[in-house]
């Protein structure tokens, strides 16, 4: 009798693990659903627009009046 309960418990645990693994896989796949191709800019060109040290117009300003 006692051995049957242990087998049932182990089966329940493995089904839970399988369910969690399936759920984690679905979450990971749903994160990739709206991917679009990435077009990197060549290293010799500077892209237009704001950067790390530039303002809204894309130009580096040291002093504003």
C-alpha positions as CSV (number, residue, x, y, z in Angstrom):
1,X,0.0,0.0,0.0
2,X,2.7,2.4,0.9
3,X,4.7,1.9,-2.2
4,X,1.6,2.7,-4.4
5,X,1.3,6.1,-2.8
6,X,4.9,6.9,-3.4
7,X,4.6,5.9,-7.1
8,X,1.5,8.1,-7.5
9,X,3.4,11.0,-5.8
10,X,6.3,10.6,-8.2
11,X,4.1,10.5,-11.2
12,X,2.3,13.6,-10.1
13,X,5.6,15.4,-9.6
14,X,6.9,14.4,-13.0
15,X,3.6,15.6,-14.6
16,X,3.9,18.9,-12.9
17,X,7.5,19.3,-14.0
18,X,6.5,18.4,-17.6
19,X,3.6,21.0,-17.4
20,X,5.9,23.7,-16.1
21,X,8.5,22.9,-18.8
22,X,5.8,23.1,-21.5
23,X,4.6,26.4,-20.1
24,X,8.1,27.9,-20.0
25,X,8.6,26.8,-23.6
26,X,5.4,28.5,-24.7
27,X,6.4,31.7,-22.9
28,X,9.8,31.7,-24.6
29,X,8.3,31.0,-28.0
30,X,5.7,33.8,-27.6
31,X,8.5,36.2,-26.9
32,X,9.8,35.6,-30.4
33,X,6.5,36.0,-32.2
34,X,6.8,39.5,-33.5
35,X,10.5,39.5,-34.5
36,X,11.5,41.5,-37.5
37,X,14.7,41.3,-39.5
38,X,17.5,43.6,-38.2
39,X,19.3,45.7,-40.8
40,X,22.5,47.0,-39.1
41,X,24.1,50.2,-40.3
42,X,27.5,49.8,-41.8
43,X,30.4,50.8,-39.5
44,X,31.5,53.6,-41.8
45,X,28.1,55.4,-41.6
46,X,26.6,57.3,-38.8
47,X,22.8,56.9,-38.5
48,X,20.6,60.0,-38.4
49,X,18.7,60.8,-35.2
50,X,19.4,61.2,-31.5
51,X,22.3,59.3,-30.0
52,X,23.9,58.7,-26.6
53,X,25.5,62.2,-26.4
54,X,23.4,64.1,-28.9
55,X,20.2,66.0,-28.5
56,X,16.8,65.5,-30.2
57,X,18.1,66.9,-33.6
58,X,21.0,64.4,-33.6
59,X,23.7,67.1,-33.2
60,X,26.2,67.2,-30.4
61,X,25.7,70.5,-28.5
62,X,28.2,71.8,-26.0
63,X,26.5,75.1,-25.0
64,X,23.0,76.3,-25.6
65,X,21.9,79.9,-25.6
